[in-house]
Amino acid sequence: MRLTIQAGIVGLTRSKKEILDREYSNLQRFLKGDRAVPLYSANKQQALRYYRKVKWKEYPLSLRNDLINLRRARAFWFLKIPFTV
């Protein structure tokens, strides 16, 4: 079974926002051909597997199942994304 969740971020701190913004920006650069850009290895693997080189389109960060903790509590879903600097 596949589950696709579109969500916002609650309680976003400045440091977490900077990490997410940097990773998103680096992913876009990587997809446009800059292979030297620092990118979290899971995102790099995902990009190499699923995305072609792009010039005008932007892709969202994809979160692999082994890198997140998704739990359901009552009627809500909670997603925990570990951050490493």
Secondary structure, DSSP 8 states (H G I E B T S, - for coil): ---------SS--HHHHHHHHHHHHHHHHHHTT-TTS---HHHHHHHHHH----SS--------GGG-EEEEETTEEEEE-----
